Amino acid sequence: MACIDCNKNIGYETFKKSTEALGVELCERHIRLIEKVIVENDTPIEAVQLFYALKEAGANPMLEWWDGNKSVDIAISRVKLNIEVDTDYQLITHEQAIQDLEEAMHSFKNGFTTIRIPHIVVKYYLKDTVNNILGIIQGLKANIKVI
């Protein structure tokens, strides 16, 4: 068993602690770092799982990236893609809808595309979610103008 971030060998207790708390295999150092990010940014566990799955797929994601307006759960800066993992999506108020629309407007003005993914999709369909995001990345790469 090895940490998926640094490839350091981890023992069974660390493996168990990491997979039960975060759903990914991390060493003690990376568990502490990720837990700090979660506490400081209210990052969903599913965003952490998606981040590592995208990293493993070679997408070069960044976790909790500041876009100049707010912190984004996951960003793939090479193609200007922001990914938000939604945990509260059952009942949306008009205030939340307007706020989401304003955030999307700011992203587009800065040349970024923002997608919102329900946490339940990441939880139960991680592989499909990663494949679809990789497809979005390919589509965005095809549309980037070469200078």
N, CA, C and O of each residue as an XYZ file, in Angstrom:
588
protein
N       0.852     -1.180      0.000
C       0.000      0.000      0.000
C       0.891      1.235      0.000
O       1.890      1.303      0.717
N       0.507      2.209     -0.822
C       1.302      3.417     -0.941
C       0.397      4.637     -1.040
O      -0.741      4.551     -1.501
N       0.920      5.759     -0.602
C       0.220      7.038     -0.697
C       0.049      7.383     -2.174
O       1.012      7.324     -2.939
N      -1.162      7.740     -2.576
C      -1.384      8.060     -3.981
C      -0.857      9.443     -4.352
O      -0.842      9.814     -5.526
N      -0.428     10.196     -3.354
C       0.123     11.520     -3.631
C       1.640     11.481     -3.784
O       2.185     12.054     -4.728
N       2.326     10.802     -2.850
C       3.795     10.804     -2.868
C       4.406      9.422     -3.089
O       5.626      9.291     -3.190
N       3.570      8.400     -3.162
C       3.995      7.016     -3.383
C       4.797      6.424     -2.220
O       5.465      5.403     -2.382
N       4.731      7.053     -1.070
C       5.401      6.545      0.131
C       4.617      5.339      0.658
O       3.386      5.352      0.679
N       5.332      4.308      1.077
C       4.669      3.137      1.643
C       3.937      3.523      2.921
O       4.456      4.279      3.742
N       2.729      2.997      3.080
C       1.946      3.256      4.289
C       1.519      1.943      4.903
O       1.312      0.951      4.203
N       1.391      1.945      6.197
C       0.962      0.754      6.921
C      -0.544      0.592      6.880
O      -1.271      1.462      6.401
N      -0.994     -0.539      7.393
C      -2.411     -0.848      7.366
C      -3.239      0.167      8.146
O      -4.303      0.578      7.685
N      -2.758      0.580      9.334
C      -3.512      1.529     10.159
C      -3.695      2.868      9.437
O      -4.780      3.448      9.455
N      -2.630      3.346      8.807
C      -2.711      4.609      8.056
C      -3.628      4.449      6.853
O      -4.432      5.332      6.553
N      -3.502      3.313      6.165
C      -4.365      3.009      5.025
C      -5.831      3.031      5.451
O      -6.667      3.652      4.795
N      -6.132      2.355      6.545
C      -7.500      2.262      7.047
C      -8.030      3.645      7.447
O      -9.155      4.009      7.106
N      -7.211      4.402      8.170
C      -7.601      5.740      8.614
C      -7.904      6.635      7.401
O      -8.910      7.344      7.374
N      -7.038      6.587      6.430
C      -7.167      7.432      5.247
C      -8.377      7.061      4.396
O      -9.145      7.932      3.990
N      -8.541      5.790      4.132
C      -9.640      5.366      3.269
C     -11.003      5.543      3.946
O     -11.989      5.862      3.282
N     -11.058      5.336      5.262
C     -12.318      5.525      5.969
C     -12.699      7.002      6.060
O     -13.871      7.352      5.921
N     -11.707      7.870      6.293
C     -11.992      9.295      6.470
C     -12.113     10.045      5.150
O     -12.963     10.924      5.005
N     -11.255      9.697      4.183
C     -11.177     10.480      2.958
C     -11.525      9.710      1.688
O     -11.798     10.313      0.651
N     -11.517      8.392      1.765
C     -11.830      7.583      0.593
C     -10.666      7.412     -0.367
O     -10.849      6.900     -1.472
N      -9.477      7.829      0.032
C      -8.272      7.685     -0.777
C      -7.119      7.239      0.114
O      -7.143      7.450      1.327
N      -6.114      6.623     -0.494
C      -4.965      6.111      0.249
C      -3.888      7.191      0.350
O      -3.247      7.539     -0.641
N      -3.698      7.715      1.568
C      -2.712      8.768      1.785
C      -1.828      8.452      2.984
O      -2.231      7.733      3.898
N      -0.614      9.002      2.965
C       0.299      8.884      4.107
C      -0.150      9.879      5.183
O      -1.026     10.710      4.940
N       0.450      9.791      6.363
C       0.080     10.667      7.479
C       0.221     12.143      7.103
O      -0.642     12.959      7.428
N       1.313     12.477      6.417
C       1.567     13.872      6.034
C       0.461     14.400      5.126
O      -0.050     15.499      5.344
N       0.093     13.632      4.124
C      -0.938     14.087      3.189
C      -2.333     14.050      3.813
O      -3.195     14.846      3.438
N      -2.566     13.142      4.754
C      -3.840     13.153      5.491
C      -3.979     14.487      6.212
O      -5.028     15.129      6.144
N      -2.908     14.908      6.911
C      -2.947     16.181      7.639
C      -3.158     17.362      6.693
O      -3.943     18.262      6.991
N      -2.462     17.363      5.558
C      -2.604     18.461      4.601
C      -4.023     18.548      4.048
O      -4.601     19.632      3.970
N      -4.576     17.411      3.668
C      -5.932     17.391      3.099
C      -6.967     17.757      4.158
O      -7.912     18.490      3.869
N      -6.798     17.253      5.386
C      -7.732     17.605      6.455
C      -7.704     19.107      6.726
O      -8.742     19.701      7.017
N      -6.533     19.724      6.633
C      -6.412     21.174      6.819
C      -7.165     21.912      5.713
O      -7.877     22.879      5.984
N      -7.011     21.461      4.479
C      -7.717     22.071      3.346
C      -9.227     21.947      3.544
O      -9.970     22.899      3.304
N      -9.672     20.776      3.980
C     -11.104     20.536      4.193
C     -11.664     21.487      5.242
O     -12.729     22.075      5.054
N     -10.939     21.635      6.350
C     -11.403     22.500      7.436
C     -11.405     23.967      7.004
O     -12.368     24.686      7.270
N     -10.343     24.417      6.343
C     -10.222     25.826      5.970
C     -11.191     26.241      4.866
O     -11.622     27.393      4.830
N     -11.539     25.326      3.969
C     -12.348     25.680      2.798
C     -13.705     25.003      2.742
O     -14.467     25.219      1.799
N     -14.017     24.187      3.741
C     -15.259     23.414      3.735
C     -15.358     22.568      2.460
O     -16.404     22.498      1.815
N     -14.237     21.930      2.123
C     -14.138     21.113      0.914
C     -14.882     19.793      1.107
O     -14.668     19.104      2.104
N     -15.748     19.437      0.168
C     -16.427     18.133      0.275
C     -15.428     16.982      0.097
O     -14.475     17.098     -0.674
N     -15.645     15.892      0.800
C     -14.800     14.700      0.679
C     -14.792     14.222     -0.770
O     -13.765     13.772     -1.278
N     -15.937     14.323     -1.426
C     -16.036     13.883     -2.820
C     -15.141     14.716     -3.734
O     -14.657     14.205     -4.744
N     -14.912     15.989     -3.402
C     -13.999     16.823     -4.192
C     -12.570     16.304     -4.062
O     -11.808     16.316     -5.029
N     -12.211     15.847     -2.860
C     -10.881     15.263     -2.634
C     -10.744     13.984     -3.457
O      -9.721     13.770     -4.107
N     -11.762     13.141     -3.432
C     -11.730     11.895     -4.186
C     -11.647     12.159     -5.687
O     -10.898     11.489     -6.397
N     -12.411     13.128     -6.164
C     -12.380     13.483     -7.581
C     -11.023     14.083     -7.955
O     -10.491     13.789     -9.026
N     -10.471     14.909     -7.093
C      -9.155     15.505     -7.327
C      -8.102     14.418     -7.553
O      -7.348     14.472     -8.524
N      -8.056     13.441     -6.660
C      -7.052     12.379     -6.791
C      -7.325     11.472     -7.994
O      -6.386     10.989     -8.626
N      -8.589     11.241     -8.313
C      -8.912     10.430     -9.495
C      -8.492     11.160    -10.773
O      -7.971     10.536    -11.698
N      -8.714     12.468    -10.830
C      -8.284     13.251    -11.988
C      -6.763     13.323    -12.068
O      -6.183     13.282    -13.153
N      -6.132     13.430    -10.915
C      -4.664     13.455    -10.864
C      -4.102     12.142    -11.401
O      -3.151     12.134    -12.183
N      -4.699     11.042    -10.975
C      -4.272      9.724    -11.431
C      -4.486      9.560    -12.946
O      -3.733      8.848    -13.611
N      -5.513     10.224    -13.479
C      -5.810     10.149    -14.905
C      -4.937     11.102    -15.733
O      -5.022     11.119    -16.961
N      -4.103     11.888    -15.057
C      -3.178     12.780    -15.755
C      -3.729     14.143    -16.104
O      -3.200     14.806    -16.996
N      -4.784     14.584    -15.425
C      -5.426     15.858    -15.760
C      -4.761     17.077    -15.113
O      -5.119     18.205    -15.452
N      -3.820     16.894    -14.207
C      -3.130     17.994    -13.503
C      -4.089     18.959    -12.806
O      -4.042     20.164    -13.057
N      -4.954     18.444    -11.937
C      -5.898     19.316    -11.236
C      -5.238     20.036    -10.059
O      -4.175     19.638     -9.581
N      -5.891     21.099     -9.608
C      -5.481     21.808     -8.401
C      -6.673     21.806     -7.451
O      -7.803     22.074     -7.860
N      -6.417     21.506     -6.195
C      -7.482     21.458     -5.188
C      -7.581     22.807     -4.497
O      -6.568     23.376     -4.090
N      -8.797     23.321     -4.363
C      -9.077     24.604     -3.716
C      -8.202     25.718     -4.275
O      -7.349     26.272     -3.582
N      -8.434     26.026     -5.528
C      -7.712     27.068     -6.243
C      -8.481     28.376     -6.145
O      -9.698     28.394     -6.330
N      -7.790     29.465     -5.857
C      -8.414     30.780     -5.756
C      -8.538     31.372     -7.160
O      -7.531     31.559     -7.843
N      -9.754     31.666     -7.589
C      -9.964     32.175     -8.949
C     -10.005     33.699     -9.013
O     -10.329     34.263    -10.058
N      -9.681     34.371     -7.915
C      -9.719     35.822     -7.856
C     -11.008     36.341     -7.259
O     -11.113     37.514     -6.900
N     -11.992     35.456     -7.154
C     -13.289     35.804     -6.599
C     -13.640     34.925     -5.406
O     -14.180     35.390     -4.403
N     -13.318     33.645     -5.544
C     -13.604     32.669     -4.490
C     -12.731     31.434     -4.711
O     -12.066     31.296     -5.737
N     -12.753     30.558     -3.738
C     -12.010     29.312     -3.855
C     -12.855     28.302     -4.629
O     -14.037     28.116     -4.342
N     -12.231     27.654     -5.614
C     -12.888     26.660     -6.455
C     -12.447     25.280     -5.978
O     -11.262     25.070     -5.716
N     -13.388     24.328     -5.861
C     -13.047     22.987     -5.380
C     -11.881     22.396     -6.168
O     -10.872     21.996     -5.587
N     -12.022     22.343     -7.483
C     -10.972     21.779     -8.346
C     -10.842     22.675     -9.572
O     -11.838     23.101    -10.156
N      -9.607     22.951     -9.947
C      -9.367     23.732    -11.158
C      -8.371     22.991    -12.039
O      -7.429     22.363    -11.557
N      -8.602     23.082    -13.320
C      -7.647     22.567    -14.299
C      -7.288     23.780    -15.150
O      -7.936     24.085    -16.151
N      -6.230     24.458    -14.711
C      -5.906     25.774    -15.262
C      -5.485     25.727    -16.722
O      -5.695     26.696    -17.453
N      -4.905     24.638    -17.155
C      -4.430     24.542    -18.535
C      -5.546     24.772    -19.544
O      -5.312     25.301    -20.631
N      -6.765     24.372    -19.177
C      -7.907     24.555    -20.076
C      -8.961     25.492    -19.481
O     -10.070     25.605    -20.004
N      -8.604     26.156    -18.391
C      -9.492     27.107    -17.716
C     -10.831     26.470    -17.346
O     -11.897     26.972    -17.699
N     -10.747     25.357    -16.629
C     -11.936     24.636    -16.183
C     -11.992     24.643    -14.663
O     -11.049     24.222    -13.992
N     -13.108     25.128    -14.129
C     -13.361     25.086    -12.690
C     -14.437     24.040    -12.429
O     -15.438     23.964    -13.141
N     -14.208     23.232    -11.390
C     -15.169     22.183    -11.041
C     -15.612     22.397     -9.601
O     -14.791     22.452     -8.685
N     -16.910     22.515     -9.418
C     -17.493     22.637     -8.088
C     -18.265     21.359     -7.787
O     -19.084     20.918     -8.593
N     -18.005     20.771     -6.635
C     -18.739     19.587     -6.210
C     -19.822     20.057     -5.241
O     -19.527     20.522     -4.140
N     -21.068     19.929     -5.663
C     -22.203     20.404     -4.874
C     -22.668     19.346     -3.890
O     -22.864     18.183     -4.244
N     -22.842     19.777     -2.641
C     -23.365     18.862     -1.624
C     -24.793     19.235     -1.246
O     -25.541     18.386     -0.761
N     -25.182     20.482     -1.458
C     -26.536     20.939     -1.130
C     -27.249     21.338     -2.409
O     -27.249     22.508     -2.789
N     -27.849     20.375     -3.063
C     -28.497     20.685     -4.328
C     -29.949     20.238     -4.383
O     -30.596     20.387     -5.420
N     -30.477     19.694     -3.290
C     -31.860     19.208     -3.333
C     -32.843     20.367     -3.514
O     -33.672     20.335     -4.423
N     -32.758     21.374     -2.669
C     -33.665     22.504     -2.741
C     -32.841     23.763     -2.967
O     -32.010     24.123     -2.133
N     -33.064     24.424     -4.077
C     -32.301     25.627     -4.379
C     -33.236     26.829     -4.245
O     -34.366     26.815     -4.734
N     -32.747     27.850     -3.584
C     -33.524     29.072     -3.433
C     -33.207     30.009     -4.595
O     -32.226     29.816     -5.314
N     -34.034     31.008     -4.766
C     -33.762     31.975     -5.827
C     -32.482     32.751     -5.546
O     -31.772     33.137     -6.475
N     -32.180     32.986     -4.250
C     -30.930     33.668     -3.907
C     -29.719     32.834     -4.335
O     -28.754     33.366     -4.885
N     -29.776     31.529     -4.082
C     -28.676     30.642     -4.463
C     -28.552     30.552     -5.983
O     -27.444     30.516     -6.520
N     -29.677     30.517     -6.664
C     -29.661     30.452     -8.126
C     -29.006     31.701     -8.716
O     -28.197     31.601     -9.639
N     -29.353     32.879     -8.184
C     -28.745     34.126     -8.660
C     -27.256     34.150     -8.331
O     -26.446     34.573     -9.157
N     -26.890     33.703     -7.137
C     -25.472     33.664     -6.751
C     -24.692     32.726     -7.682
O     -23.595     33.069     -8.123
N     -25.238     31.568     -7.979
C     -24.589     30.631     -8.903
C     -24.426     31.257    -10.290
O     -23.387     31.099    -10.931
N     -25.451     31.960    -10.741
C     -25.403     32.609    -12.046
C     -24.335     33.709    -12.075
O     -23.603     33.840    -13.056
N     -24.248     34.492    -11.006
C     -23.231     35.543    -10.916
C     -21.825     34.948    -10.907
O     -20.918     35.482    -11.545
N     -21.645     33.840    -10.181
C     -20.333     33.173    -10.147
C     -19.963     32.663    -11.535
O     -18.810     32.770    -11.952
N     -20.941     32.108    -12.250
C     -20.691     31.631    -13.614
C     -20.315     32.793    -14.529
O     -19.432     32.660    -15.377
N     -20.989     33.940    -14.355
C     -20.689     35.121    -15.151
C     -19.248     35.583    -14.922
O     -18.535     35.878    -15.881
N     -18.813     35.647    -13.655
C     -17.441     36.058    -13.349
C     -16.443     35.086    -13.972
O     -15.420     35.505    -14.514
N     -16.737     33.799    -13.896
C     -15.851     32.800    -14.496
C     -15.736     33.007    -16.000
O     -14.633     33.017    -16.547
N     -16.875     33.171    -16.668
C     -16.861     33.360    -18.122
C     -16.135     34.640    -18.513
O     -15.405     34.666    -19.503
N     -16.336     35.709    -17.731
C     -15.644     36.966    -18.022
C     -14.131     36.795    -17.956
O     -13.391     37.470    -18.672
N     -13.678     35.894    -17.099
C     -12.248     35.620    -16.964
C     -11.790     34.474    -17.863
O     -10.648     34.026    -17.764
N     -12.669     34.001    -18.732
C     -12.302     32.954    -19.682
C     -12.381     31.538    -19.132
O     -11.860     30.609    -19.750
N     -13.023     31.357    -17.985
C     -13.123     30.037    -17.367
C     -14.501     29.433    -17.579
O     -15.506     30.140    -17.649
N     -14.523     28.127    -17.677
C     -15.764     27.365    -17.720
C     -15.925     26.713    -16.352
O     -14.988     26.098    -15.843
N     -17.101     26.846    -15.757
C     -17.366     26.228    -14.455
C     -18.437     25.166    -14.620
O     -19.503     25.420    -15.182
N     -18.140     23.964    -14.119
C     -19.163     22.914    -14.105
C     -19.442     22.544    -12.653
O     -18.547     22.542    -11.808
N     -20.687     22.237    -12.393
C     -21.116     21.842    -11.050
C     -21.523     20.373    -11.100
O     -22.319     19.962    -11.944
N     -20.967     19.599    -10.189
C     -21.221     18.164    -10.169
C     -21.806     17.787     -8.809
O     -21.198     18.084     -7.781
N     -22.963     17.145     -8.781
C     -23.517     16.691     -7.501
C     -22.580     15.666     -6.842
O     -22.043     14.783     -7.512
N     -22.396     15.796     -5.539
C     -21.467     14.910     -4.823
C     -21.852     13.442     -4.956
O     -20.987     12.567     -4.933
N     -23.125     13.177     -5.092
C     -23.610     11.803     -5.182
C     -23.089     11.113     -6.446
O     -22.864      9.902     -6.443
N     -22.895     11.881     -7.528
C     -22.376     11.336     -8.777
C     -20.920     10.912     -8.587
O     -20.502      9.863     -9.077
N     -20.154     11.735     -7.871
C     -18.751     11.393     -7.590
C     -18.689     10.170     -6.686
O     -17.867      9.276     -6.885
N     -19.558     10.144     -5.702
C     -19.560      9.047     -4.722
C     -19.834      7.692     -5.376
O     -19.168      6.706     -5.059
N     -20.805      7.638     -6.281
C     -21.218      6.355     -6.841
C     -20.755      6.093     -8.279
O     -20.764      4.948     -8.732
N     -20.355      7.133     -8.986
C     -19.954      6.983    -10.389
C     -18.648      7.724    -10.667
O     -18.551      8.483    -11.631
N     -17.647      7.500     -9.819
C     -16.381      8.229     -9.912
C     -15.704      8.025    -11.264
O     -15.262      8.988    -11.891
N     -15.621      6.785    -11.710
C     -14.930      6.492    -12.977
C     -15.635      7.175    -14.158
O     -14.979      7.773    -15.010
N     -16.959      7.087    -14.206
C     -17.716      7.748    -15.273
C     -17.556      9.265    -15.205
O     -17.443      9.931    -16.233
N     -17.548      9.801    -13.989
C     -17.377     11.243    -13.803
C     -16.024     11.690    -14.329
O     -15.929     12.695    -15.033
N     -14.976     10.947    -13.989
C     -13.627     11.275    -14.460
C     -13.570     11.204    -15.980
O     -13.017     12.100    -16.617
N     -14.132     10.157    -16.568
C     -14.125     10.022    -18.030
C     -14.846     11.182    -18.710
O     -14.388     11.682    -19.737
N     -15.959     11.607    -18.148
C     -16.690     12.732    -18.724
C     -15.910     14.038    -18.589
O     -15.901     14.854    -19.511
N     -15.262     14.237    -17.453
C     -14.441     15.439    -17.270
C     -13.260     15.425    -18.227
O     -12.903     16.465    -18.781
N     -12.647     14.264    -18.431
C     -11.551     14.166    -19.395
C     -12.041     14.524    -20.801
O     -11.310     15.143    -21.574
N     -13.263     14.140    -21.130
C     -13.856     14.518    -22.415
C     -14.068     16.021    -22.515
O     -13.832     16.619    -23.566
N     -14.510     16.626    -21.429
C     -14.680     18.084    -21.397
C     -13.330     18.770    -21.582
O     -13.222     19.754    -22.313
N     -12.299     18.246    -20.914
C     -10.952     18.806    -21.043
C     -10.484     18.736    -22.490
O      -9.927     19.703    -23.011
N     -10.707     17.599    -23.141
C     -10.319     17.462    -24.553
C     -11.060     18.466    -25.430
O     -10.473     19.069    -26.328
N     -12.347     18.642    -25.165
C     -13.131     19.613    -25.926
C     -12.638     21.029    -25.720
O     -12.573     21.812    -26.667
N     -12.287     21.365    -24.472
C     -11.770     22.705    -24.193
C     -10.396     22.912    -24.833
O     -10.103     23.996    -25.337
N      -9.554     21.874    -24.814
C      -8.241     21.976    -25.452
C      -8.371     22.241    -26.946
O      -7.603     23.018    -27.514
N      -9.331     21.602    -27.573
C      -9.545     21.771    -29.009
C      -9.974     23.184    -29.352
O      -9.746     23.651    -30.468
N     -10.593     23.866    -28.404
C     -11.094     25.212    -28.661
C     -10.170     26.329    -28.184
O     -10.472     27.507    -28.375
N      -9.050     25.969    -27.567
C      -8.085     26.985    -27.119
C      -7.339     27.522    -28.327
O      -6.835     26.765    -29.157
N      -7.280     28.823    -28.406
C      -6.583     29.458    -29.523
C      -5.080     29.418    -29.258
O      -4.629     29.763    -28.165
N      -4.323     29.004    -30.239
C      -2.876     28.968    -30.130
C      -2.337     30.335    -30.513
O      -2.662     30.876    -31.570
N      -1.497     30.889    -29.624
C      -0.948     32.227    -29.864
C       0.409     32.114    -30.520
O       1.043     33.129    -30.807
